[in-house]
């Protein structure tokens, strides 16, 4: 299991959660294979990011 990291970090957890929801919704809407697990994580510098497993 390897994580794929989204290329941008966000200042707030809310911004990262919005991206997480969009990834889930777009996969369902456009028929992509839905990632197994999508999560918001916090970097060492205190910013938030999104990572997922296909």
VMD Tcl script that builds the backbone (N, CA, C; Angstrom):
set m [mol new atoms 162]
animate dup $m
set s [atomselect $m all]
$s set {name element resname resid chain x y z} {
  {N N UNK 1 A 0.843 -1.170 0.000}
  {CA C UNK 1 A 0.000 0.000 0.000}
  {C C UNK 1 A 0.892 1.238 0.000}
  {N N UNK 2 A 0.796 2.023 -1.067}
  {CA C UNK 2 A 1.589 3.241 -1.155}
  {C C UNK 2 A 0.671 4.450 -1.239}
  {N N UNK 3 A 0.987 5.465 -0.456}
  {CA C UNK 3 A 0.198 6.686 -0.455}
  {C C UNK 3 A 0.590 7.559 -1.640}
  {N N UNK 4 A -0.396 8.198 -2.232}
  {CA C UNK 4 A -0.180 9.202 -3.262}
  {C C UNK 4 A -0.549 10.532 -2.630}
  {N N UNK 5 A 0.384 11.469 -2.669}
  {CA C UNK 5 A 0.179 12.752 -2.006}
  {C C UNK 5 A -0.251 13.803 -3.020}
  {N N UNK 6 A -1.275 14.586 -2.664}
  {CA C UNK 6 A -1.701 15.711 -3.488}
  {C C UNK 6 A -0.592 16.751 -3.439}
  {N N UNK 7 A -0.357 17.451 -4.523}
  {CA C UNK 7 A 0.806 18.325 -4.657}
  {C C UNK 7 A 0.764 19.635 -3.905}
  {N N UNK 8 A -0.291 19.944 -3.195}
  {CA C UNK 8 A -0.388 21.233 -2.525}
  {C C UNK 8 A -0.750 21.048 -1.060}
  {N N UNK 9 A -0.175 21.895 -0.212}
  {CA C UNK 9 A -0.524 21.917 1.199}
  {C C UNK 9 A -1.394 23.140 1.466}
  {N N UNK 10 A -2.303 23.004 2.410}
  {CA C UNK 10 A -3.262 24.058 2.720}
  {C C UNK 10 A -3.056 24.564 4.141}
  {N N UNK 11 A -3.446 25.831 4.365}
  {CA C UNK 11 A -3.278 26.446 5.680}
  {C C UNK 11 A -4.259 25.910 6.711}
  {N N UNK 12 A -5.463 25.553 6.280}
  {CA C UNK 12 A -6.475 25.098 7.230}
  {C C UNK 12 A -6.925 23.676 6.899}
  {N N UNK 13 A -7.401 23.011 7.930}
  {CA C UNK 13 A -7.913 21.653 7.750}
  {C C UNK 13 A -9.186 21.672 6.904}
  {N N UNK 14 A -9.957 22.735 7.012}
  {CA C UNK 14 A -11.185 22.866 6.233}
  {C C UNK 14 A -10.889 22.826 4.730}
  {N N UNK 15 A -9.872 23.538 4.292}
  {CA C UNK 15 A -9.517 23.551 2.873}
  {C C UNK 15 A -9.133 22.154 2.389}
  {N N UNK 16 A -8.388 21.429 3.200}
  {CA C UNK 16 A -7.990 20.069 2.831}
  {C C UNK 16 A -9.201 19.139 2.799}
  {N N UNK 17 A -10.134 19.305 3.731}
  {CA C UNK 17 A -11.346 18.466 3.745}
  {C C UNK 17 A -12.205 18.718 2.512}
  {N N UNK 18 A -12.257 19.966 2.047}
  {CA C UNK 18 A -13.018 20.277 0.840}
  {C C UNK 18 A -12.416 19.536 -0.351}
  {N N UNK 19 A -11.096 19.522 -0.459}
  {CA C UNK 19 A -10.444 18.778 -1.539}
  {C C UNK 19 A -10.720 17.287 -1.401}
  {N N UNK 20 A -10.688 16.760 -0.189}
  {CA C UNK 20 A -10.983 15.349 0.036}
  {C C UNK 20 A -12.381 15.010 -0.459}
  {N N UNK 21 A -13.354 15.815 -0.096}
  {CA C UNK 21 A -14.732 15.577 -0.532}
  {C C UNK 21 A -14.854 15.681 -2.044}
  {N N UNK 22 A -14.127 16.634 -2.638}
  {CA C UNK 22 A -14.199 16.790 -4.092}
  {C C UNK 22 A -13.608 15.572 -4.810}
  {N N UNK 23 A -12.516 15.046 -4.298}
  {CA C UNK 23 A -11.931 13.844 -4.905}
  {C C UNK 23 A -12.915 12.680 -4.858}
  {N N UNK 24 A -13.591 12.519 -3.733}
  {CA C UNK 24 A -14.574 11.440 -3.611}
  {C C UNK 24 A -15.760 11.670 -4.550}
  {N N UNK 25 A -16.225 12.893 -4.613}
  {CA C UNK 25 A -17.391 13.213 -5.438}
  {C C UNK 25 A -17.066 13.107 -6.930}
  {N N UNK 26 A -15.927 13.631 -7.356}
  {CA C UNK 26 A -15.560 13.588 -8.771}
  {C C UNK 26 A -15.386 12.156 -9.265}
  {N N UNK 27 A -14.821 11.307 -8.423}
  {CA C UNK 27 A -14.654 9.909 -8.817}
  {C C UNK 27 A -16.016 9.265 -9.043}
  {N N UNK 28 A -16.954 9.570 -8.177}
  {CA C UNK 28 A -18.297 9.009 -8.322}
  {C C UNK 28 A -19.013 9.619 -9.534}
  {N N UNK 29 A -18.884 10.914 -9.722}
  {CA C UNK 29 A -19.590 11.627 -10.774}
  {C C UNK 29 A -19.098 11.249 -12.162}
  {N N UNK 30 A -17.768 11.157 -12.338}
  {CA C UNK 30 A -17.198 10.914 -13.661}
  {C C UNK 30 A -16.835 9.457 -13.915}
  {N N UNK 31 A -17.107 8.591 -12.968}
  {CA C UNK 31 A -16.904 7.160 -13.174}
  {C C UNK 31 A -15.478 6.682 -13.017}
  {N N UNK 32 A -14.630 7.477 -12.355}
  {CA C UNK 32 A -13.275 7.014 -12.077}
  {C C UNK 32 A -13.321 5.960 -10.991}
  {N N UNK 33 A -12.265 5.182 -10.904}
  {CA C UNK 33 A -12.203 4.239 -9.788}
  {C C UNK 33 A -11.951 5.037 -8.508}
  {N N UNK 34 A -12.798 4.814 -7.541}
  {CA C UNK 34 A -12.711 5.549 -6.290}
  {C C UNK 34 A -11.503 5.071 -5.498}
  {N N UNK 35 A -10.703 6.000 -4.989}
  {CA C UNK 35 A -9.575 5.577 -4.148}
  {C C UNK 35 A -10.065 4.805 -2.931}
  {N N UNK 36 A -9.271 3.826 -2.499}
  {CA C UNK 36 A -9.641 3.012 -1.343}
  {C C UNK 36 A -9.757 3.852 -0.084}
  {N N UNK 37 A -8.781 4.704 0.117}
  {CA C UNK 37 A -8.736 5.477 1.351}
  {C C UNK 37 A -8.224 6.869 1.033}
  {N N UNK 38 A -8.947 7.885 1.459}
  {CA C UNK 38 A -8.528 9.273 1.300}
  {C C UNK 38 A -8.492 9.880 2.687}
  {N N UNK 39 A -7.393 10.537 3.020}
  {CA C UNK 39 A -7.314 11.134 4.350}
  {C C UNK 39 A -6.588 12.472 4.312}
  {N N UNK 40 A -6.899 13.282 5.312}
  {CA C UNK 40 A -6.232 14.559 5.526}
  {C C UNK 40 A -5.136 14.312 6.548}
  {N N UNK 41 A -3.946 14.823 6.269}
  {CA C UNK 41 A -2.835 14.663 7.209}
  {C C UNK 41 A -2.233 16.035 7.512}
  {N N UNK 42 A -1.483 16.107 8.578}
  {CA C UNK 42 A -0.824 17.351 8.968}
  {C C UNK 42 A 0.674 17.185 8.779}
  {N N UNK 43 A 1.290 18.136 8.085}
  {CA C UNK 43 A 2.730 18.073 7.839}
  {C C UNK 43 A 3.506 18.523 9.071}
  {N N UNK 44 A 4.796 18.362 9.028}
  {CA C UNK 44 A 5.637 18.750 10.157}
  {C C UNK 44 A 5.600 20.262 10.401}
  {N N UNK 45 A 5.349 21.020 9.356}
  {CA C UNK 45 A 5.323 22.482 9.492}
  {C C UNK 45 A 3.946 23.016 9.858}
  {N N UNK 46 A 2.978 22.116 10.059}
  {CA C UNK 46 A 1.673 22.537 10.535}
  {C C UNK 46 A 0.631 22.771 9.457}
  {N N UNK 47 A 0.971 22.522 8.194}
  {CA C UNK 47 A -0.014 22.675 7.126}
  {C C UNK 47 A -0.703 21.343 6.890}
  {N N UNK 48 A -1.791 21.386 6.151}
  {CA C UNK 48 A -2.601 20.195 5.922}
  {C C UNK 48 A -2.531 19.778 4.456}
  {N N UNK 49 A -2.554 18.470 4.236}
  {CA C UNK 49 A -2.535 17.924 2.900}
  {C C UNK 49 A -3.493 16.750 2.780}
  {N N UNK 50 A -3.625 16.263 1.549}
  {CA C UNK 50 A -4.500 15.128 1.263}
  {C C UNK 50 A -3.667 14.034 0.629}
  {N N UNK 51 A -3.878 12.822 1.077}
  {CA C UNK 51 A -3.218 11.666 0.485}
  {C C UNK 51 A -4.243 10.561 0.301}
  {N N UNK 52 A -3.977 9.687 -0.671}
  {CA C UNK 52 A -4.922 8.615 -0.952}
  {C C UNK 52 A -4.214 7.395 -1.505}
  {N N UNK 53 A -4.925 6.275 -1.450}
  {CA C UNK 53 A -4.446 4.995 -1.985}
  {C C UNK 53 A -5.413 4.573 -3.082}
  {N N UNK 54 A -4.879 4.225 -4.240}
  {CA C UNK 54 A -5.730 3.769 -5.345}
  {C C UNK 54 A -6.070 2.307 -5.230}
}
mol reanalyze $m
mol bondsrecalc $m
mol representation Tube
mol addrep $m
